[in-house]
Amino acid sequence: MKKIGLISDTHGFIIPQVFEFFGGCDEIWHAGDIGSYEVAQKLENFKAFRAVSGNIDGAIIRSTYPEICLFQIESFNIAMMHIGGYPGKYSSGAKALIEREKPDIFIAGHSHILKIMFDKKNNLMYMNPGAAGKQGLHQKITMLRFKINRKNICELEVFEALKS
């Protein structure tokens, strides 16, 4: 069993509560728009860290973190990219990736909108943790944590705080 912290769109900022909320996690996954190498390093020094680069990320982040991250945890095949859309409105790149890789979980960021839903057409769990940074139109900072146990996702929790 693995406990996962999922975050996106930090845009160079992390609220201190990240470290408390993700304290019991085994890994942190970042769905892009990290915003600064310092943010990535803080998260990477805290826990095992996987990330994708996003559209606002500069050369250092783009050379360190790929645009697409494919990996396996427990019995789940995971695909993560920043600009992916959502079920019924996937980006063309996400559609192709999903058809080719057939992930069990597809993770995207970019929209700054927290959204978790099962995609029946592609038989996958879609997750977007919303935005954890200050920049953007979102009014709340959001993050997710959950457990993956064999072929089950359980104990899904949402962190929510007003953006200051």
LINBELZI-V135318 format. One record per residue. PSI is psi in degrees with one decimal (* if undefined). D_LAST is the distance of its C-alpha to the last C-alpha in whole Angstrom. Layout:
BEGIN
psi->[PSI & PSI]
d_last->[D_LAST & D_LAST]
END
This chain:
BEGIN
psi->[140.0 & 139.9 & 126.1 & 137.9 & 130.0 & 127.8 & 157.1 & 164.4 & 53.8 & -26.4 & 41.4 & 12.8 & 138.0 & 131.5 & 147.7 & -28.1 & -15.9 & -44.1 & -30.5 & -48.3 & -38.2 & 7.8 & -41.0 & 4.7 & 150.7 & -34.9 & 153.8 & 131.9 & 132.4 & 122.4 & 32.1 & 169.5 & 53.8 & -46.3 & -30.2 & 148.1 & -30.0 & -41.6 & -47.4 & -43.5 & -40.0 & -43.8 & -40.4 & -34.9 & -20.0 & -45.6 & 168.7 & 137.8 & 132.0 & 140.2 & 158.8 & 152.7 & 155.0 & -179.5 & -20.4 & -6.3 & 140.4 & -172.9 & -40.3 & -47.1 & -42.4 & -32.1 & -16.7 & -38.9 & 133.4 & 168.9 & -30.4 & 135.1 & 121.4 & 129.3 & 171.7 & 134.8 & 129.8 & -123.7 & 16.5 & 134.2 & 124.7 & 138.5 & 130.0 & 132.2 & 160.3 & -59.6 & 97.3 & -12.8 & -150.5 & 169.1 & 130.0 & -18.6 & 43.1 & 150.2 & 160.7 & -37.9 & -39.4 & -42.0 & -48.1 & -42.5 & -46.1 & -43.1 & -41.2 & -45.7 & -22.1 & 57.7 & 156.4 & -30.5 & 129.7 & 125.4 & 133.1 & 164.7 & -137.3 & -44.1 & -19.9 & 17.4 & 118.7 & 124.7 & 127.1 & 124.6 & 154.6 & 129.0 & 100.3 & -38.8 & -42.5 & 3.6 & 54.7 & 159.8 & 126.4 & 133.7 & 130.5 & 117.1 & 3.0 & -145.9 & 135.7 & 2.8 & -179.0 & -25.1 & 137.9 & 174.6 & -11.3 & 148.0 & -16.8 & 143.0 & 129.5 & 149.8 & 164.8 & 151.9 & 148.9 & 166.8 & 143.9 & 122.1 & 107.9 & -105.3 & 28.4 & 139.9 & 127.3 & 169.0 & 44.9 & 126.4 & 143.5 & 131.4 & 135.3 & 130.1 & 146.6 & 139.6 & 130.9 & *]
d_last->[35 & 32 & 28 & 26 & 22 & 21 & 18 & 17 & 16 & 14 & 14 & 15 & 12 & 12 & 10 & 13 & 14 & 15 & 18 & 19 & 18 & 21 & 23 & 26 & 26 & 29 & 27 & 24 & 24 & 22 & 22 & 21 & 19 & 19 & 18 & 20 & 23 & 21 & 19 & 22 & 24 & 21 & 21 & 25 & 26 & 24 & 26 & 28 & 26 & 27 & 25 & 26 & 25 & 23 & 24 & 21 & 23 & 25 & 29 & 28 & 26 & 28 & 31 & 30 & 29 & 31 & 30 & 31 & 31 & 34 & 35 & 36 & 35 & 37 & 39 & 36 & 36 & 33 & 32 & 28 & 27 & 24 & 25 & 27 & 27 & 28 & 31 & 33 & 31 & 31 & 31 & 35 & 34 & 32 & 35 & 38 & 36 & 36 & 40 & 41 & 39 & 39 & 36 & 35 & 31 & 30 & 26 & 24 & 21 & 20 & 19 & 16 & 17 & 18 & 22 & 25 & 28 & 32 & 33 & 37 & 38 & 38 & 38 & 34 & 31 & 28 & 25 & 21 & 19 & 16 & 13 & 12 & 10 & 7 & 10 & 12 & 12 & 11 & 9 & 9 & 9 & 13 & 16 & 19 & 22 & 26 & 29 & 32 & 36 & 38 & 38 & 35 & 32 & 31 & 28 & 25 & 22 & 18 & 15 & 12 & 9 & 6 & 4 & 0]
END
